[in-house]
Amino acid sequence: MAKPNNTKRKPKAAKLPDTTIVKNKKIRHDFFIEANFETGIALQGWEVKSLRLKKVQLVDSYVLIKDGEAFLLGCNVTPLDTKNTHSVADPSRTKKLLLNKRELAKLFAATQQKGHTCVCTKMYWKGHLIKCQIALAKGKQSHDKRASTKEREWNIDKQRIVRHANK
């Protein structure tokens, strides 16, 4: 006697909304990423409102570690036109990053090595908080950039070949 075919399909999981505010895509081209850290970021009210509308640029931003604290420099947050009049909006204000002592010590020791730096790779929402992902990175030489481009193109070609072979 055959079993009835009453297999139930699982409903597809709903896609979570994209919480990314901004990504720094240029980082992967210019640096080798060695380690990532999630940090909080101290912001003012008008900056949060601007970040909700994704009015931020991370292109030339970097992290400075000084006196046991980490600061994000070069991050440009464009103020809204409708901001209040009693506060002064500085778009390129230095923002404090919130890390614990162990992470700060690790970053400080690593950035003292030649060729290493700390950069911001993306900002995103985590619940109601804005988080900043920073990366410990080592600069690429121009020949490294060419090798990375070749490898990326070869991986694309490999996928294309496999896709056509499976048809």
ZARORO-727451 format. One record per residue (C-alpha): residue in three letters; x, y negated, z. Coordinates in steps of 0.2 Angstrom, whole numbers. Example, Ala and Ser with C-alpha at 12.3 -4.5 7.8 and 13.67 -1.06 7.14 Angstrom:
residues 2
<r aa="ala" u="62" v="22" w="39"/>
<r aa="ser" u="68" v="5" w="36"/>
end
This chain:
residues 167
<r aa="met" u="0" v="0" w="0"/>
<r aa="ala" u="7" v="-17" w="-5"/>
<r aa="lys" u="9" v="-31" w="7"/>
<r aa="pro" u="-1" v="-47" w="3"/>
<r aa="asn" u="9" v="-61" w="-3"/>
<r aa="asn" u="5" v="-74" w="10"/>
<r aa="thr" u="22" v="-82" w="11"/>
<r aa="lys" u="20" v="-100" w="17"/>
<r aa="arg" u="32" v="-113" w="10"/>
<r aa="lys" u="40" v="-125" w="22"/>
<r aa="pro" u="35" v="-143" w="18"/>
<r aa="lys" u="50" v="-153" w="12"/>
<r aa="ala" u="57" v="-164" w="26"/>
<r aa="ala" u="53" v="-182" w="24"/>
<r aa="lys" u="69" v="-192" w="19"/>
<r aa="leu" u="74" v="-204" w="33"/>
<r aa="pro" u="75" v="-222" w="28"/>
<r aa="asp" u="92" v="-228" w="23"/>
<r aa="thr" u="99" v="-237" w="38"/>
<r aa="thr" u="115" v="-244" w="30"/>
<r aa="ile" u="116" v="-263" w="30"/>
<r aa="val" u="132" v="-264" w="19"/>
<r aa="lys" u="146" v="-253" w="14"/>
<r aa="asn" u="164" v="-258" w="9"/>
<r aa="lys" u="167" v="-248" w="-6"/>
<r aa="lys" u="183" v="-256" w="-10"/>
<r aa="ile" u="191" v="-248" w="5"/>
<r aa="arg" u="192" v="-230" w="-3"/>
<r aa="his" u="201" v="-237" w="-18"/>
<r aa="asp" u="214" v="-247" w="-8"/>
<r aa="phe" u="217" v="-235" w="7"/>
<r aa="phe" u="218" v="-217" w="13"/>
<r aa="ile" u="206" v="-215" w="27"/>
<r aa="glu" u="213" v="-205" w="42"/>
<r aa="ala" u="200" v="-207" w="56"/>
<r aa="asn" u="183" v="-215" w="58"/>
<r aa="phe" u="176" v="-224" w="74"/>
<r aa="glu" u="159" v="-230" w="77"/>
<r aa="thr" u="158" v="-246" w="87"/>
<r aa="gly" u="145" v="-258" w="93"/>
<r aa="ile" u="147" v="-276" w="88"/>
<r aa="ala" u="143" v="-292" w="98"/>
<r aa="leu" u="132" v="-303" w="87"/>
<r aa="gln" u="122" v="-319" w="89"/>
<r aa="gly" u="103" v="-320" w="86"/>
<r aa="trp" u="104" v="-328" w="69"/>
<r aa="glu" u="117" v="-315" w="63"/>
<r aa="val" u="105" v="-301" w="67"/>
<r aa="lys" u="91" v="-309" w="57"/>
<r aa="ser" u="103" v="-311" w="42"/>
<r aa="leu" u="109" v="-293" w="44"/>
<r aa="arg" u="91" v="-288" w="43"/>
<r aa="leu" u="90" v="-296" w="26"/>
<r aa="lys" u="107" v="-288" w="21"/>
<r aa="lys" u="116" v="-305" w="19"/>
<r aa="val" u="133" v="-299" w="24"/>
<r aa="gln" u="150" v="-296" w="15"/>
<r aa="leu" u="164" v="-285" w="21"/>
<r aa="val" u="175" v="-286" w="6"/>
<r aa="asp" u="191" v="-294" w="15"/>
<r aa="ser" u="187" v="-290" w="33"/>
<r aa="tyr" u="199" v="-281" w="44"/>
<r aa="val" u="200" v="-277" w="63"/>
<r aa="leu" u="213" v="-286" w="74"/>
<r aa="ile" u="217" v="-278" w="91"/>
<r aa="lys" u="223" v="-291" w="103"/>
<r aa="asp" u="224" v="-291" w="122"/>
<r aa="gly" u="215" v="-274" w="124"/>
<r aa="glu" u="201" v="-280" w="113"/>
<r aa="ala" u="196" v="-277" w="95"/>
<r aa="phe" u="189" v="-291" w="84"/>
<r aa="leu" u="182" v="-291" w="67"/>
<r aa="leu" u="189" v="-304" w="56"/>
<r aa="gly" u="184" v="-309" w="38"/>
<r aa="cys" u="166" v="-303" w="39"/>
<r aa="asn" u="155" v="-316" w="31"/>
<r aa="val" u="137" v="-317" w="37"/>
<r aa="thr" u="127" v="-329" w="27"/>
<r aa="pro" u="115" v="-339" w="39"/>
<r aa="leu" u="97" v="-340" w="34"/>
<r aa="asp" u="89" v="-356" w="28"/>
<r aa="thr" u="76" v="-355" w="42"/>
<r aa="lys" u="87" v="-355" w="57"/>
<r aa="asn" u="85" v="-365" w="72"/>
<r aa="thr" u="93" v="-382" w="73"/>
<r aa="his" u="101" v="-382" w="90"/>
<r aa="ser" u="114" v="-368" w="86"/>
<r aa="val" u="128" v="-370" w="75"/>
<r aa="ala" u="130" v="-356" w="62"/>
<r aa="asp" u="148" v="-351" w="58"/>
<r aa="pro" u="147" v="-338" w="43"/>
<r aa="ser" u="165" v="-332" w="46"/>
<r aa="arg" u="164" v="-331" w="65"/>
<r aa="thr" u="176" v="-318" w="73"/>
<r aa="lys" u="165" v="-304" w="80"/>
<r aa="lys" u="170" v="-293" w="95"/>
<r aa="leu" u="169" v="-275" w="93"/>
<r aa="leu" u="164" v="-264" w="107"/>
<r aa="leu" u="175" v="-249" w="110"/>
<r aa="asn" u="181" v="-239" w="126"/>
<r aa="lys" u="198" v="-240" w="132"/>
<r aa="arg" u="203" v="-223" w="125"/>
<r aa="glu" u="198" v="-228" w="108"/>
<r aa="leu" u="207" v="-245" w="109"/>
<r aa="ala" u="223" v="-237" w="114"/>
<r aa="lys" u="222" v="-224" w="100"/>
<r aa="leu" u="219" v="-238" w="87"/>
<r aa="phe" u="233" v="-249" w="94"/>
<r aa="ala" u="246" v="-235" w="94"/>
<r aa="ala" u="241" v="-230" w="76"/>
<r aa="thr" u="241" v="-248" w="69"/>
<r aa="gln" u="259" v="-251" w="76"/>
<r aa="gln" u="265" v="-238" w="63"/>
<r aa="lys" u="271" v="-245" w="46"/>
<r aa="gly" u="258" v="-246" w="33"/>
<r aa="his" u="243" v="-242" w="44"/>
<r aa="thr" u="229" v="-254" w="47"/>
<r aa="cys" u="211" v="-254" w="54"/>
<r aa="val" u="197" v="-259" w="42"/>
<r aa="cys" u="178" v="-260" w="43"/>
<r aa="thr" u="170" v="-247" w="31"/>
<r aa="lys" u="151" v="-250" w="34"/>
<r aa="met" u="138" v="-258" w="45"/>
<r aa="tyr" u="122" v="-249" w="49"/>
<r aa="trp" u="107" v="-248" w="61"/>
<r aa="lys" u="106" v="-234" w="74"/>
<r aa="gly" u="89" v="-236" w="82"/>
<r aa="his" u="88" v="-254" w="87"/>
<r aa="leu" u="107" v="-257" w="88"/>
<r aa="ile" u="118" v="-263" w="74"/>
<r aa="lys" u="134" v="-252" w="73"/>
<r aa="cys" u="150" v="-254" w="63"/>
<r aa="gln" u="160" v="-240" w="57"/>
<r aa="ile" u="179" v="-244" w="57"/>
<r aa="ala" u="192" v="-233" w="50"/>
<r aa="leu" u="211" v="-231" w="53"/>
<r aa="ala" u="218" v="-232" w="36"/>
<r aa="lys" u="235" v="-231" w="27"/>
<r aa="gly" u="238" v="-242" w="12"/>
<r aa="lys" u="239" v="-234" w="-6"/>
<r aa="gln" u="253" v="-238" w="-18"/>
<r aa="ser" u="248" v="-241" w="-36"/>
<r aa="his" u="253" v="-223" w="-42"/>
<r aa="asp" u="242" v="-216" w="-28"/>
<r aa="lys" u="227" v="-226" w="-35"/>
<r aa="arg" u="230" v="-219" w="-52"/>
<r aa="ala" u="231" v="-201" w="-45"/>
<r aa="ser" u="215" v="-204" w="-35"/>
<r aa="thr" u="206" v="-210" w="-51"/>
<r aa="lys" u="212" v="-195" w="-61"/>
<r aa="glu" u="207" v="-183" w="-48"/>
<r aa="arg" u="189" v="-191" w="-46"/>
<r aa="glu" u="187" v="-190" w="-65"/>
<r aa="trp" u="193" v="-172" w="-66"/>
<r aa="asn" u="180" v="-167" w="-53"/>
<r aa="ile" u="167" v="-175" w="-63"/>
<r aa="asp" u="172" v="-166" w="-79"/>
<r aa="lys" u="173" v="-149" w="-69"/>
<r aa="gln" u="155" v="-152" w="-63"/>
<r aa="arg" u="150" v="-156" w="-81"/>
<r aa="ile" u="158" v="-140" w="-88"/>
<r aa="val" u="150" v="-129" w="-75"/>
<r aa="arg" u="133" v="-136" w="-78"/>
<r aa="his" u="134" v="-133" w="-97"/>
<r aa="ala" u="141" v="-116" w="-94"/>
<r aa="asn" u="126" v="-111" w="-83"/>
<r aa="lys" u="113" v="-116" w="-96"/>
end
